[in-house]
Amino acid sequence: MTMAKKKRSASAKESGARRRRRSDEELIADLQDKIRQVKTRAATREMKKSPAMKLAITALKSIDKGLDVAAEENQSHLRHALADARKPLAEYLATTGFAIPKANLPRGRRPKMD
């Protein structure tokens, strides 16, 4: 069995470009960033153990589902009401470090009440 040689890309050969090696400081900064991300995920997992936080996260997800259903049914008044209820809850969860999913919030002017 013969081993196939790796082919270099033609553009790298022609341009004479070389691989740029990161410095020790850059490697350390990247690893510290990864450590921060792992600590944030661990804190989020710890928060999810609290019954109150579980219910708050569930409420946020339910509001998001309600926004989607209201959009399908063309109920703009309901969408705006749900969006108003979602904002403070999402802000609180974001300050505690929970990653908030992006919601399909209504755009444009609020419709007049009839």
Wavefront OBJ file of the C-alpha trace (Angstrom):
o trace
v 0.000 0.000 0.000
v 1.478 3.382 -0.971
v 1.021 6.562 0.952
v -0.379 9.465 -1.022
v 1.512 12.721 -0.777
v -0.302 15.795 0.446
v -0.899 18.287 -2.289
v -0.226 21.914 -1.548
v -2.663 24.418 -2.828
v -1.488 26.118 -5.981
v -2.285 29.585 -4.675
v -0.075 29.138 -1.585
v 2.830 27.938 -3.755
v 2.525 30.748 -6.241
v 2.189 33.566 -3.735
v 4.922 32.259 -1.476
v 2.664 32.801 1.513
v 3.781 31.163 4.698
v 1.795 30.106 7.670
v 1.794 32.771 10.356
v 2.552 31.323 13.759
v 0.846 32.897 16.735
v 2.969 34.316 19.502
v 2.909 32.981 23.055
v 0.922 36.033 24.186
v -1.728 35.409 21.525
v -1.988 31.745 22.512
v -2.324 32.680 26.184
v -5.017 35.268 25.418
v -6.984 32.710 23.372
v -6.758 30.109 26.119
v -7.856 32.626 28.764
v -10.851 33.467 26.586
v -11.733 29.768 26.415
v -11.420 29.519 30.205
v -13.835 32.447 30.586
v -16.300 30.744 28.244
v -16.125 27.482 30.211
v -16.658 29.336 33.503
v -19.679 31.135 32.026
v -21.187 27.843 30.858
v -20.589 26.320 34.303
v -22.299 29.290 35.985
v -25.238 28.969 33.591
v -25.556 25.249 34.388
v -25.493 26.068 38.094
v -28.223 28.693 37.648
v -30.412 26.239 35.781
v -30.538 24.086 38.928
v -32.588 26.748 40.720
v -36.359 26.130 40.413
v -37.026 29.864 40.028
v -34.519 30.187 37.184
v -35.906 27.078 35.485
v -39.367 28.615 35.520
v -38.064 31.980 34.281
v -36.306 30.275 31.356
v -39.448 28.245 30.629
v -41.535 31.437 30.708
v -39.180 33.129 28.252
v -39.350 30.163 25.877
v -43.150 30.095 26.163
v -43.344 33.799 25.339
v -41.173 33.159 22.270
v -43.502 30.362 21.149
v -46.493 32.662 21.698
v -44.805 35.327 19.558
v -44.399 32.822 16.722
v -48.010 31.620 16.910
v -49.342 35.193 17.099
v -47.280 36.058 14.015
v -48.794 33.118 12.123
v -52.295 34.242 13.108
v -51.626 37.914 12.242
v -52.412 39.121 15.750
v -50.183 42.167 15.979
v -51.716 43.452 19.243
v -50.865 40.165 20.961
v -47.356 40.142 19.479
v -46.642 43.602 20.875
v -48.027 42.640 24.300
v -45.870 39.505 24.401
v -42.819 41.471 23.265
v -43.396 43.971 26.082
v -43.565 41.109 28.591
v -40.427 39.464 27.190
v -38.073 42.457 27.334
v -37.571 42.801 31.135
v -37.332 39.036 31.634
v -34.776 38.691 28.845
v -32.758 41.612 30.238
v -32.642 40.018 33.679
v -31.584 36.632 32.327
v -28.921 38.288 30.164
v -27.443 40.106 33.190
v -27.192 36.815 35.074
v -25.181 35.327 32.215
v -27.829 33.197 30.532
v -27.549 33.118 26.723
v -30.814 34.545 25.410
v -32.098 33.132 22.111
v -33.025 35.733 19.531
v -36.770 36.233 19.299
v -38.984 37.128 16.370
v -40.102 40.476 17.802
v -42.625 42.672 15.978
v -41.217 45.477 13.879
v -42.724 48.783 12.969
v -45.390 50.835 14.648
v -47.681 49.504 17.290
v -51.210 49.163 15.882
v -53.914 51.430 17.278
v -56.421 49.915 19.613
v -59.890 49.749 18.053
l 1 2 3 4 5 6 7 8 9 10 11 12 13 14 15 16 17 18 19 20 21 22 23 24 25 26 27 28 29 30 31 32 33 34 35 36 37 38 39 40 41 42 43 44 45 46 47 48 49 50 51 52 53 54 55 56 57 58 59 60 61 62 63 64 65 66 67 68 69 70 71 72 73 74 75 76 77 78 79 80 81 82 83 84 85 86 87 88 89 90 91 92 93 94 95 96 97 98 99 100 101 102 103 104 105 106 107 108 109 110 111 112 113 114
